[in-house]
Amino acid sequence: MSYNGHTYYIILRKKSRVTEVLYNIGSESSVTTVLRLSGRNANKVFRDVIEALARQGATVPLRVSDSEQVYSVREDLGPVVGAYLILVRRARSIEKWSRLFNELLDGRYAGVAKAFSAFFELAIELSRTVPRMRRDGGYAISPVVADALSSALKRFVDKVAKAYPE
């Protein structure tokens, strides 16, 4: 499955006491919310992703207000960001994974970015094809699939990162 010709958007939305991060894939004709994160770490996850992408020249602010911030993500990094958001979905140590994400974008872990893209595409495909997991909550990636792949990604990254020299 390929998303060539599509644009990725990361959105921070603040409503009264709730802060949420939305990850969207879109084209000129339609936009789909793929994933939603909320909770006490949502703001930090968003800020970390935007700062990391900005250092790479890989994000453009589209709309920034007190209640909503919308940024486009460079297409080649779109699936990598999506997989990272799956990875940190229920993470306790955001700092650990944020550091890894920055190192990944800096090119430290050759090949892992491609694996992240494959995990992201797998999440979408599984959510689409497994009947009882289809579009749970209106998002393209089922929360059940996202939780399962989040655990798998954490284990994968922990194992692979050890293979790279300090």
Residue frames as a rotation matrix with the C-alpha (Angstrom) as fourth column:
MET 1
0.588 0.809 0.000 0.00
0.809 -0.588 0.000 0.00
0.000 0.000 -1.000 0.00
SER 2
-0.586 -0.803 0.112 1.43
0.807 -0.591 -0.019 3.39
0.081 0.079 0.994 -0.91
TYR 3
0.414 0.702 -0.579 0.35
0.740 -0.630 -0.236 6.87
-0.531 -0.331 -0.780 0.02
ASN 4
-0.719 -0.678 0.151 2.25
0.622 -0.533 0.574 8.68
-0.309 0.506 0.805 -2.72
GLY 5
-0.584 0.486 0.650 0.51
0.300 -0.614 0.729 11.89
0.754 0.621 0.213 -3.63
HIS 6
0.559 0.769 -0.310 -0.89
0.568 -0.083 0.819 12.23
0.604 -0.634 -0.483 -0.14
THR 7
-0.255 -0.573 0.779 -0.03
-0.302 -0.718 -0.627 14.70
0.919 -0.394 0.010 2.53
TYR 8
-0.083 0.118 -0.989 0.32
0.835 0.551 -0.004 13.99
0.544 -0.826 -0.145 6.22
TYR 9
-0.004 0.168 0.986 -0.96
-0.300 -0.941 0.159 16.40
0.954 -0.295 0.054 8.86
ILE 10
-0.434 -0.086 -0.897 -0.33
0.802 0.417 -0.428 16.44
0.410 -0.905 -0.112 12.58
ILE 11
-0.024 0.599 0.800 -2.80
-0.073 -0.799 0.596 18.46
0.997 -0.044 0.063 14.61
LEU 12
-0.838 -0.104 -0.536 -2.87
0.528 0.099 -0.844 19.55
0.140 -0.990 -0.028 18.23
ARG 13
-0.164 0.875 0.455 -6.39
0.045 -0.454 0.890 20.40
0.985 0.167 0.035 19.37
LYS 14
-0.960 -0.115 -0.255 -7.27
0.262 -0.050 -0.964 21.85
0.098 -0.992 0.078 22.76
LYS 15
-0.107 0.972 0.211 -10.85
-0.037 -0.216 0.976 21.74
0.994 0.097 0.059 23.99
SER 16
0.749 0.397 0.531 -11.57
-0.457 -0.270 0.847 22.86
0.479 -0.877 -0.020 27.56
ARG 17
0.435 -0.594 0.677 -9.59
-0.737 0.196 0.646 20.29
-0.517 -0.780 -0.353 29.58
VAL 18
0.623 -0.138 0.770 -8.84
0.332 0.938 -0.100 17.84
-0.708 0.318 0.630 26.77
THR 19
0.101 -0.655 -0.749 -5.77
-0.847 -0.452 0.280 17.99
-0.522 0.606 -0.600 24.55
GLU 20
0.588 0.116 0.801 -5.57
0.190 0.942 -0.276 15.62
-0.786 0.315 0.532 21.61
VAL 21
-0.466 -0.721 -0.512 -3.18
-0.568 -0.200 0.798 14.91
-0.678 0.663 -0.317 18.78
LEU 22
0.684 0.662 0.307 -4.73
-0.094 0.497 -0.863 13.87
-0.724 0.561 0.402 15.48
TYR 23
-0.567 -0.822 -0.056 -2.77
-0.217 0.083 0.973 12.37
-0.795 0.564 -0.225 12.63
ASN 24
0.537 0.839 -0.087 -4.39
-0.181 0.014 -0.983 12.74
-0.824 0.544 0.160 9.22
ILE 25
-0.676 -0.573 0.462 -3.64
0.397 0.244 0.884 11.56
-0.620 0.782 0.062 5.71
GLY 26
0.371 0.874 -0.314 -5.14
0.165 -0.395 -0.904 13.57
-0.914 0.283 -0.290 2.92
SER 27
-0.574 -0.385 0.723 -5.18
0.803 -0.094 0.588 14.52
-0.158 0.918 0.363 -0.68
GLU 28
-0.975 0.217 0.037 -6.84
-0.200 -0.944 0.263 17.41
0.092 0.249 0.964 -2.39
SER 29
-0.357 0.906 -0.226 -10.12
-0.287 0.124 0.950 15.51
0.889 0.404 0.216 -2.46
SER 30
0.729 0.670 -0.137 -10.34
-0.092 0.295 0.951 14.04
0.678 -0.681 0.277 1.04
VAL 31
-0.388 -0.791 0.472 -8.68
-0.679 -0.101 -0.727 13.79
0.623 -0.603 -0.498 4.46
THR 32
0.538 0.501 -0.678 -8.85
0.073 0.773 0.630 10.82
0.840 -0.388 0.379 6.84
THR 33
0.268 -0.426 0.864 -8.00
-0.952 -0.254 0.170 10.87
0.147 -0.869 -0.473 10.52
VAL 34
0.081 -0.373 -0.924 -5.75
-0.279 0.882 -0.380 7.89
0.957 0.289 -0.033 10.96
LEU 35
-0.185 -0.310 -0.933 -4.89
0.783 0.526 -0.330 8.08
0.593 -0.792 0.145 14.64
ARG 36
0.460 0.346 0.818 -5.81
-0.251 -0.833 0.494 10.02
0.851 -0.432 -0.297 17.77
LEU 37
-0.361 -0.560 -0.746 -3.78
0.710 0.353 -0.609 10.43
0.604 -0.750 0.270 20.95
SER 38
0.402 0.431 0.808 -4.99
-0.240 -0.802 0.548 12.15
0.884 -0.414 -0.219 24.06
GLY 39
0.700 -0.125 -0.703 -4.02
0.667 0.466 0.581 12.37
0.255 -0.876 0.409 27.69
ARG 40
0.832 -0.322 -0.452 -1.43
0.129 -0.680 0.722 14.10
-0.540 -0.659 -0.524 29.77
ASN 41
-0.160 -0.982 0.097 1.45
0.324 0.041 0.945 13.44
-0.932 0.183 0.312 27.34
ALA 42
0.482 0.427 0.765 -0.36
0.830 0.057 -0.555 14.54
-0.281 0.902 -0.327 24.17
ASN 43
0.984 -0.105 -0.143 1.03
-0.131 -0.974 -0.186 18.08
-0.120 0.202 -0.972 24.24
LYS 44
0.219 -0.968 0.122 4.60
-0.521 -0.010 0.853 16.86
-0.825 -0.250 -0.507 24.86
VAL 45
-0.043 -0.188 0.981 4.39
0.592 0.787 0.176 14.24
-0.805 0.588 0.078 22.09
PHE 46
0.787 0.411 0.461 3.15
0.613 -0.435 -0.660 16.88
-0.071 0.801 -0.594 19.65
ARG 47
0.853 -0.488 -0.185 5.81
-0.446 -0.866 0.227 19.40
-0.271 -0.111 -0.956 20.64
ASP 48
0.035 -0.884 0.467 8.59
-0.221 0.449 0.866 16.79
-0.975 -0.133 -0.180 20.41
VAL 49
0.158 0.089 0.983 7.48
0.813 0.553 -0.181 15.66
-0.560 0.828 0.015 16.94
ILE 50
0.939 0.247 0.238 7.20
0.339 -0.767 -0.545 19.22
0.048 0.593 -0.804 15.61
GLU 51
0.634 -0.765 -0.114 10.62
-0.582 -0.569 0.581 20.20
-0.509 -0.303 -0.806 17.02
ALA 52
-0.089 -0.677 0.730 12.29
0.122 0.720 0.683 17.08
-0.989 0.150 0.018 15.59
LEU 53
0.340 0.300 0.891 10.68
0.890 0.204 -0.408 17.59
-0.304 0.932 -0.198 12.18
ALA 54
0.992 0.028 -0.121 11.53
0.001 -0.977 -0.215 21.30
-0.124 0.213 -0.969 12.18
ARG 55
0.254 -0.967 0.012 15.23
-0.413 -0.097 0.906 20.49
-0.875 -0.235 -0.424 12.68
GLN 56
-0.377 -0.335 0.864 14.99
0.520 0.695 0.496 18.37
-0.767 0.636 -0.088 9.52
GLY 57
-0.756 0.202 -0.623 13.06
-0.522 -0.760 0.387 21.03
-0.395 0.617 0.680 7.58
ALA 58
-0.937 0.325 -0.125 10.26
0.207 0.808 0.552 18.48
0.280 0.492 -0.825 7.34
THR 59
-0.173 0.927 -0.332 7.22
0.960 0.083 -0.269 20.37
-0.221 -0.365 -0.904 8.62
VAL 60
-0.829 0.037 0.558 5.28
0.195 -0.917 0.349 23.47
0.525 0.398 0.752 7.66
PRO 61
-0.686 0.649 -0.329 2.78
0.314 -0.144 -0.938 25.24
-0.656 -0.747 -0.105 9.94
LEU 62
-0.649 0.542 0.534 -0.55
0.611 -0.047 0.790 25.57
0.453 0.839 -0.301 8.16
ARG 63
0.249 0.762 0.598 -2.74
-0.075 -0.600 0.796 27.01
0.966 -0.243 -0.093 10.90
VAL 64
-0.579 -0.456 -0.675 -1.79
0.657 0.228 -0.718 28.02
0.482 -0.860 0.168 14.43
SER 65
0.058 0.614 0.787 -4.24
-0.351 -0.726 0.592 29.36
0.934 -0.311 0.174 17.01
ASP 66
-0.423 -0.184 0.887 -4.82
-0.900 -0.023 -0.434 29.00
0.101 -0.983 -0.156 20.74
SER 67
0.297 0.685 0.666 -7.19
-0.725 0.615 -0.309 26.07
-0.621 -0.391 0.679 20.21
GLU 68
0.847 0.041 0.530 -5.61
0.254 0.845 -0.470 24.30
-0.467 0.533 0.705 17.23
GLN 69
0.030 -0.870 -0.491 -2.21
-0.729 -0.355 0.585 23.87
-0.684 0.341 -0.645 15.60
VAL 70
0.857 0.275 0.435 -2.00
0.105 0.733 -0.672 22.18
-0.504 0.621 0.600 12.20
TYR 71
-0.027 -0.926 -0.377 1.29
-0.724 -0.242 0.646 21.22
-0.689 0.290 -0.664 10.55
SER 72
0.889 0.161 -0.429 1.98
-0.428 0.629 -0.650 19.35
0.165 0.761 0.628 7.35
VAL 73
0.333 -0.766 0.551 4.63
-0.268 0.483 0.833 16.64
-0.904 -0.425 -0.045 7.45
ARG 74
-0.251 -0.519 -0.817 7.03
-0.944 -0.055 0.325 15.97
-0.213 0.853 -0.476 4.59
GLU 75
0.580 0.695 -0.424 5.69
-0.790 0.606 -0.088 12.99
0.196 0.386 0.901 2.62
ASP 76
0.051 -0.614 -0.788 8.75
-0.237 0.759 -0.607 10.74
0.970 0.218 -0.107 2.97
LEU 77
-0.909 -0.406 0.097 8.56
-0.162 0.129 -0.978 11.07
0.385 -0.905 -0.183 6.77
GLY 78
-0.158 0.954 0.255 4.77
-0.884 -0.252 0.395 10.79
0.441 -0.163 0.883 7.04
PRO 79
0.576 0.397 -0.715 4.67
-0.135 0.908 0.396 7.02
0.806 -0.131 0.577 7.69
VAL 80
-0.406 -0.793 -0.455 7.64
0.461 0.252 -0.851 7.28
0.789 -0.555 0.263 10.09
VAL 81
-0.801 0.196 0.566 5.80
-0.512 -0.714 -0.477 9.90
0.310 -0.672 0.672 12.16
GLY 82
0.250 0.960 -0.126 2.65
-0.779 0.277 0.563 7.77
0.575 -0.043 0.817 12.07
ALA 83
0.327 -0.207 -0.922 4.54
0.306 0.946 -0.104 4.75
0.894 -0.248 0.373 13.39
TYR 84
-0.779 -0.625 0.050 6.18
0.193 -0.315 -0.929 6.89
0.597 -0.714 0.366 16.07
LEU 85
-0.416 0.709 0.569 2.74
-0.845 -0.533 0.047 8.04
0.337 -0.461 0.821 17.23
ILE 86
0.593 0.550 -0.589 1.68
-0.315 0.831 0.459 4.38
0.741 -0.086 0.666 17.43
LEU 87
-0.157 -0.783 -0.601 4.87
0.432 0.493 -0.755 3.61
0.888 -0.379 0.261 19.39
VAL 88
-0.939 -0.293 0.182 4.25
0.002 -0.532 -0.847 6.31
0.345 -0.795 0.500 22.03
ARG 89
-0.173 0.984 0.040 0.52
-0.158 -0.068 0.985 5.62
0.972 0.164 0.168 22.24
ARG 90
0.873 0.480 -0.083 0.70
-0.021 0.209 0.978 4.13
0.487 -0.852 0.192 25.73
ALA 91
0.029 -0.975 -0.221 4.34
0.493 0.206 -0.845 4.81
0.870 -0.084 0.487 26.55
ARG 92
0.748 0.124 -0.652 5.38
0.660 -0.242 0.711 5.70
-0.069 -0.962 -0.263 30.06
SER 93
0.026 -0.855 -0.518 8.75
0.441 -0.455 0.773 7.18
-0.897 -0.248 0.365 29.13
ILE 94
0.922 0.356 0.154 8.11
0.306 -0.425 -0.852 9.71
-0.238 0.832 -0.501 26.37
GLU 95
0.564 -0.769 -0.301 11.65
-0.675 -0.640 0.367 11.06
-0.475 -0.004 -0.880 26.76
LYS 96
-0.218 -0.647 0.731 13.22
-0.066 0.757 0.650 7.71
-0.974 0.093 -0.208 25.85
TRP 97
0.142 0.367 0.919 11.20
0.829 0.463 -0.313 7.40
-0.541 0.807 -0.239 22.67
SER 98
0.960 0.162 -0.227 11.56
0.049 -0.900 -0.433 11.08
-0.275 0.404 -0.872 21.78
ARG 99
0.169 -0.978 -0.122 15.35
-0.612 -0.201 0.765 10.73
-0.773 -0.055 -0.633 21.93
LEU 100
-0.343 -0.245 0.907 15.15
0.375 0.849 0.372 7.66
-0.861 0.468 -0.199 19.70
PHE 101
0.617 0.662 0.425 12.89
0.679 -0.176 -0.712 9.50
-0.397 0.729 -0.558 17.23
ASN 102
0.793 -0.396 -0.463 15.38
-0.440 -0.898 0.016 12.36
-0.422 0.190 -0.886 16.98
GLU 103
-0.242 -0.930 0.278 18.25
-0.448 0.361 0.818 9.93
-0.861 0.074 -0.504 16.43
LEU 104
-0.022 0.349 0.937 16.19
0.659 0.710 -0.249 8.09
-0.752 0.612 -0.246 13.83
LEU 105
0.908 0.417 0.052 15.54
0.330 -0.631 -0.702 11.31
-0.260 0.654 -0.710 11.91
ASP 106
0.510 -0.804 -0.304 19.25
-0.693 -0.594 0.408 12.18
-0.509 0.002 -0.861 12.16
GLY 107
0.537 -0.225 -0.813 20.05
-0.667 0.477 -0.573 8.91
0.517 0.850 0.106 10.38
ARG 108
-0.242 -0.691 0.681 21.55
-0.957 0.285 -0.051 6.99
-0.159 -0.664 -0.730 13.29
TYR 109
-0.262 0.232 0.937 19.46
-0.184 0.941 -0.285 3.85
-0.947 -0.247 -0.204 12.76
ALA 110
-0.630 -0.048 -0.775 19.82
-0.770 -0.088 0.632 3.03
-0.098 0.995 0.018 9.07
GLY 111
-0.791 0.355 -0.498 16.90
-0.018 0.800 0.600 0.96
0.612 0.483 -0.626 7.84
VAL 112
-0.752 0.523 -0.400 14.72
0.585 0.252 -0.771 1.46
-0.303 -0.814 -0.495 10.91
ALA 113
-0.570 0.560 -0.601 12.82
-0.505 -0.816 -0.281 4.34
-0.648 0.143 0.748 9.26
LYS 114
-0.579 0.339 -0.741 11.82
-0.657 0.345 0.671 1.92
0.483 0.875 0.023 6.50
ALA 115
-0.774 0.289 -0.563 10.66
0.476 0.853 -0.217 -0.57
0.418 -0.436 -0.797 9.14
PHE 116
-0.721 0.530 -0.446 8.61
0.127 -0.532 -0.837 2.19
-0.681 -0.660 0.316 10.81
SER 117
-0.529 0.517 -0.673 6.92
-0.837 -0.450 0.311 2.87
-0.142 0.728 0.671 7.46
ALA 118
-0.638 0.259 -0.725 6.10
-0.167 0.873 0.459 -0.83
0.752 0.414 -0.513 7.13
PHE 119
-0.812 0.350 -0.467 4.62
0.573 0.326 -0.752 -0.92
-0.111 -0.878 -0.465 10.66
PHE 120
-0.638 0.578 -0.509 2.45
-0.354 -0.807 -0.472 2.10
-0.684 -0.121 0.719 9.82
GLU 121
-0.462 0.447 -0.766 1.16
-0.829 0.089 0.552 0.55
0.315 0.890 0.330 6.61
LEU 122
-0.770 0.143 -0.622 0.56
0.233 0.970 -0.066 -2.73
0.594 -0.196 -0.781 8.45
ALA 123
-0.819 0.471 -0.328 -1.53
0.253 -0.217 -0.943 -0.91
-0.515 -0.855 0.059 11.07
ILE 124
-0.415 0.675 -0.611 -3.74
-0.794 -0.596 -0.119 0.62
-0.444 0.436 0.783 8.38
GLU 125
-0.484 0.182 -0.856 -4.05
-0.623 0.615 0.483 -2.63
0.614 0.767 -0.185 6.46
LEU 126
-0.878 0.158 -0.453 -4.89
0.389 0.785 -0.481 -4.72
0.280 -0.599 -0.750 9.53
SER 127
-0.697 0.633 -0.336 -7.48
-0.039 -0.501 -0.864 -2.18
-0.716 -0.590 0.374 10.63
ARG 128
-0.354 0.535 -0.767 -9.02
-0.918 -0.354 0.177 -2.29
-0.177 0.767 0.617 7.17
THR 129
-0.368 0.107 -0.924 -9.13
-0.604 0.728 0.325 -6.06
0.707 0.677 -0.204 6.70
VAL 130
-0.904 0.088 -0.419 -9.85
0.349 0.720 -0.600 -7.60
0.249 -0.688 -0.681 10.10
PRO 131
-0.212 0.930 0.300 -13.68
0.414 -0.193 0.890 -7.31
0.885 0.313 -0.344 10.35
ARG 132
0.570 0.548 -0.613 -14.06
0.767 -0.087 0.636 -6.76
0.295 -0.832 -0.469 14.08
MET 133
-0.114 -0.699 -0.706 -11.29
0.781 -0.502 0.371 -4.15
-0.614 -0.510 0.603 14.10
ARG 134
-0.304 -0.029 0.952 -12.50
0.881 -0.389 0.269 -2.03
0.363 0.921 0.144 11.22
ARG 135
-0.452 0.045 0.891 -12.50
0.146 -0.981 0.123 1.74
0.880 0.186 0.437 11.83
ASP 136
0.083 0.408 -0.909 -13.20
0.960 0.212 0.183 1.51
0.267 -0.888 -0.374 15.55
GLY 137
0.084 0.008 -0.996 -14.12
0.656 -0.753 0.050 5.01
-0.750 -0.658 -0.068 16.75
GLY 138
0.931 0.362 -0.052 -14.03
0.194 -0.608 -0.769 6.48
-0.310 0.706 -0.637 13.25
TYR 139
0.302 -0.898 -0.321 -10.24
-0.754 -0.431 0.495 6.32
-0.583 0.093 -0.807 12.88
ALA 140
0.524 -0.109 -0.845 -8.48
-0.723 0.467 -0.509 4.44
0.450 0.878 0.166 10.08
ILE 141
-0.518 -0.697 -0.495 -6.25
-0.211 0.665 -0.716 2.65
0.829 -0.266 -0.492 12.58
SER 142
0.555 0.754 -0.352 -8.20
0.083 0.371 0.925 0.63
0.828 -0.542 0.144 15.09
PRO 143
0.367 -0.395 0.842 -7.21
-0.888 -0.417 0.192 1.25
0.275 -0.819 -0.504 18.73
VAL 144
0.841 -0.045 0.540 -6.87
-0.193 0.906 0.377 -2.53
-0.506 -0.422 0.753 19.16
VAL 145
0.734 -0.598 0.321 -4.39
0.605 0.362 -0.709 -2.71
0.308 0.715 0.627 16.27
ALA 146
0.427 -0.581 0.693 -2.57
-0.302 -0.814 -0.496 0.42
0.852 0.003 -0.523 17.46
ASP 147
0.599 -0.174 0.782 -2.15
-0.787 0.051 0.614 -1.02
-0.147 -0.983 -0.107 20.97
ALA 148
0.858 -0.261 0.443 -0.86
0.241 0.965 0.101 -4.35
-0.454 0.021 0.891 19.64
LEU 149
0.585 -0.657 0.475 1.59
0.602 -0.041 -0.798 -2.73
0.544 0.753 0.371 17.24
SER 150
0.617 -0.362 0.699 2.71
-0.571 -0.817 0.081 -0.23
0.542 -0.449 -0.711 19.87
SER 151
0.698 -0.335 0.633 3.94
-0.425 0.518 0.743 -3.09
-0.576 -0.787 0.219 22.03
ALA 152
0.724 -0.411 0.554 5.55
0.633 0.715 -0.297 -4.80
-0.274 0.565 0.778 19.05
LEU 153
0.655 -0.467 0.595 7.28
0.180 -0.668 -0.722 -1.59
0.734 0.580 -0.353 17.95
LYS 154
0.674 -0.401 0.620 8.70
-0.734 -0.453 0.506 -0.98
0.078 -0.796 -0.600 21.43
ARG 155
0.634 -0.428 0.644 10.19
-0.006 0.830 0.557 -4.48
-0.774 -0.357 0.523 21.55
PHE 156
0.722 -0.333 0.607 11.46
0.686 0.223 -0.693 -4.19
0.095 0.916 0.389 17.97
VAL 157
0.674 -0.449 0.587 13.16
-0.188 -0.872 -0.452 -0.85
0.715 0.194 -0.672 18.60
ASP 158
0.688 -0.423 0.590 14.68
-0.653 -0.005 0.757 -1.97
-0.317 -0.906 -0.280 21.91
LYS 159
0.614 -0.428 0.664 16.22
0.352 0.901 0.254 -5.02
-0.706 0.078 0.704 20.22
VAL 160
0.639 -0.334 0.693 17.41
0.711 -0.085 -0.698 -3.28
0.292 0.939 0.183 17.06
ALA 161
0.824 -0.306 0.477 18.84
-0.340 -0.940 -0.015 -0.22
0.453 -0.150 -0.879 18.83
LYS 162
0.703 -0.570 0.425 21.14
-0.291 0.315 0.903 -2.48
-0.649 -0.759 0.055 20.84
ALA 163
0.574 -0.465 0.674 22.77
0.748 0.634 -0.200 -3.62
-0.334 0.619 0.711 17.59
TYR 164
0.636 -0.326 0.699 24.01
0.293 -0.735 -0.611 -0.08
0.713 0.594 -0.372 16.86
PRO 165
-0.251 -0.820 -0.515 27.20
0.886 0.020 -0.464 1.15
0.391 -0.572 0.721 18.55
GLU 166
0.549 0.345 -0.761 26.97
0.687 -0.705 0.176 3.98
-0.476 -0.620 -0.624 21.05
